[in-house]
Amino acid sequence: MPASRNTTNFKSCRTCKRSNGAELLVRAVSQFVLRRIDLEAVESELAPAEHEVRYMGPADRWCVRRIADGVLVTRNLDSKEAAERHLASMVTASA
């Protein structure tokens, strides 16, 4: 009888909520670039934030707020995503 092809040896622990695991079987390798990420750009985004996106109630809705003095730089944006896009455009414009 041939050996089993199932190579999974990982058993999940249902009682341990913090335990996670995975097993990866690589059968072939080729060079194919799915996406290129510039790591220097990622590190620059991790700089201390000068602004934040915040919901300021029904009057001002989603806003971009300067953290240093609390001034609302932009008000009345429709969604959190719109405010985050606006903040990202502010950061790239100042760079």
Summary of the structure (lengths in Angstrom):
residues: 95
radius of gyration: 23.4
end to end distance: 65.9
largest distance: 74.5
contacts: 146
relative contact order: 0.11
helix: 23%
strand: 17%
